[in-house]
Amino acid sequence: MANINFILAFIAGIISFLSPCILPVIPSYLSFIGGVSYDELADRKTSKWGMLIKTLFFIAGFSIVFTTFGVVFSSVGASLSGASRIVDMVAGSIVIILGLNFIFDFIKILNMEKKFHYRKSPRGVVGSTLLGMAFAAGWTPCIGSILASILFLAGTSGQGIRGAAFLAVYSVGLGIPFIFAGLYFSSFQKRLEKIRKHLHTIKIVSGAFLVIIGILIFFGNLSQINIYFFGLAGSLEAWGEINPAAPRLLFFGIFLIISLVLIYFYIRRVNGLIIRNGLAVKSFIIPARLFFIAFFISTTVLTISGRLDISNLIVRWLTFQGI
């Protein structure tokens, strides 16, 4: 399978994080992973570096479990390669049903979860890894519809390595929000209160996303999307050959606009902190925002100087066909 499958797997991971049965308990999990109380985490009384390390090993734990699932499902799919059309239709039908269930909750068993409880917080990276593995096993029914969709996607690939890659990308999509939530817990907690109001909408959109994946699998149209990507890559490459400067100027303009927007909102944010707190020095220390600003400014400069060929990178990515 190609690019679109990896994109779908990544989006599915993010959707799993936003699912109504996981998102509300993320603060508790982060507190447990860090081995600190909720108040200590909210008041930034814990080391961000230590929190990052433990969260990464927690992610590694559930990635091991999910990736193993991917290998198993891909192996099953490989054994049925002679009936690939039937496999696509069956897998697509099941994913469509799971997507509809995500919206209407008519398969009650998928709304249950078996949580693993520790009496004490996990110690060290080994404890964090084991907690991640327990998370994957205990919450699999909760995110069953989404996870099953990606597993069936892996199964239709018919290759163990490729199936493992799909589930690894899914784990990355699920894990990245965990990292940001842990590093910026106070901001995450504020946004969580706003997101709670929209959980039902998120649920409906997520279910619709799964239904679309199911339809694509059923009709075997994922390959058609990849063909479209090939055509887009060819058009972009041809445009660059006819007018080499045009793609560079286009992407320079895009990255310049993004950089200016980020700088504008950063200045507004800093001014707000200065007015509110009166601490100008501390107000300028906003690492994540500074990182993104530096990244896009650097990309802008490298693009206009010709040292970075974004057009060529996009062409290579669009024509990438798995492992």
Buried (B, 14 or more C-beta within 10 A) or exposed (E): BBBBBBEBBBBBBBBBBBBBBBBEEBBEBBBBBBBBEBEBBBEEEBEBEEBBBBBBBBBBBBBBBBBBBBBBBBBBBBEBEEEEEEBBBBBBBBBBBBBBBBBEEEBEEBBEBEEEEEEEBBEEBEBBBBBBBBBBBBBBBBBBBBBBBBBBBBBBBBBBEBBBBBBBBBBBBBBBBBBEBBBBBEEBBEEBEEBEEEBEEBBEBBBBBBBBBBBBBBEBBBEEBBEEBBEBBEEBBEBBEEEEEEBBEBBBEBBBEBBBEBBEEBEEEBEEBBEEEEEEEEBEEBEEBEEBBEBBBEBBBBBBEEEBBBBEEBBEEBBBEBE
